[in-house]
Amino acid sequence: IVLSCLILHVYKKIHFNHGAAHTISENAIRSTSATNDSSPVAQSFQPRVVGYYFDEDDKPLLNAPRRLNPYDEVYRSFREIELDERTIKRMEKPMTSRDYRHGARDEFIQGDCVAMHDWQMKSHPSCNNIHETTLTGIISDEVKLVTHGYWRDVWLTLQYDGTPRVLKTLRYSHSFEDRNYDRHRRDAVAMERLTSSQYVVDIYGFCGNSASFEFAEGGDLDYALWPKHGTSTLTMLDKLNIAVQVANGLVDIHDTEKDGRPTIAHTDISTGQFLLMNGKWKLNDFNRCRFIRWNEQQQKPCTYRVGNNPGKFRSPEEYEYAAQTEKVDVYSMGNIFYSLLTE
């Protein structure tokens, strides 16, 4: 009854037969609903998709629905596909949730350690800004792949007014998993909180694993110290100025709320993370950063741990995989100072 009422409601609004409207009687619908695939009516017109159909003649008789048979071979589509040994093993032993545990984000609130500020738990994506950036200009060299980090490719794009911008997208070698989404959420949130700092790269939008940033025309500090061709042209005064700007950048990220409590640890301070923009060296790339939590019981900041610590500028506790604080950034900054003095 419900099906008949639904069909009557829908098809009363349908015009067919060269624009002439026909009314489907309830008797026609009842007789149609009793029709099956073996009936003469159904056999006269058998579509290969699920739906309701009118006869092709002038009679306003509705054909019964016919289910699509997935085993019908109208067009032969079977072909042999060779599988490698790795694929066969994966099919023999399907992956479980335990196999995906490394793709989950770390729990932020643990025990007495809670968020120090609400913004540490939030996200403010601006996907329209990212979607307005096109990569189709790669054909005409208007878009260029300039470099890449461990996690993301770095594209040089142009805005509608010709302003250069950097677009970072997740590299194909990495998965679109929860851990990476949270990694780049922290990157965007940290840089948004540090917008007022003149020693941190500006961010213009972020969505998922992608984000848009200001373009560094002067390259990074790594290249300034150890150029691929020739020797460094930095003077001692240049190096002193660089050291002051590096320290100022670290002060800004460790005192985001201007209350003397550290809220962010960058955890990846190195010469390659400082970019030259309009005469200033700015800190970049917060996708390894950690937000500092607060221990409500002990009334002090909580420590954190990072599961993978490669690199050359790290502190001893990082290589020991011990509990860490924002002070790991200070140690890494000391390694930058050492590089400036001994270059």
Buried (B, 14 or more C-beta within 10 A) or exposed (E): EEEEEEBBEEBEEEEEEEEEEBEBEEEBBEBBBEBEEEBEBBEEEEEEEEEBBBEEEEEBBBBBBBEEEEEEEEEEEEEEEEEEEEEEEEEEEEEEEEEEEEEEBEEBEEEEBBBBBEBBEEBEBBEEBBEEBEEEBEEEEEBEEEEBBEBBBBBBBBEEEEEEBBBBBBEEEBEEBEBBBBBBBBBBBBBBBBEEBBBBBBBBBBBBBBBBBBBBEBEBBBBBBEEEEEEEEBEEEEBEBBBEBBBBBBEBBBBBEEEEBBBBBBBBBBBBBBBBBEEBBBBBBBBBBBBBBBBEEEEEBBBBEBEEBEBEBBBEBBEEEEEBBBEBBBBBBEBBBEBBEEE
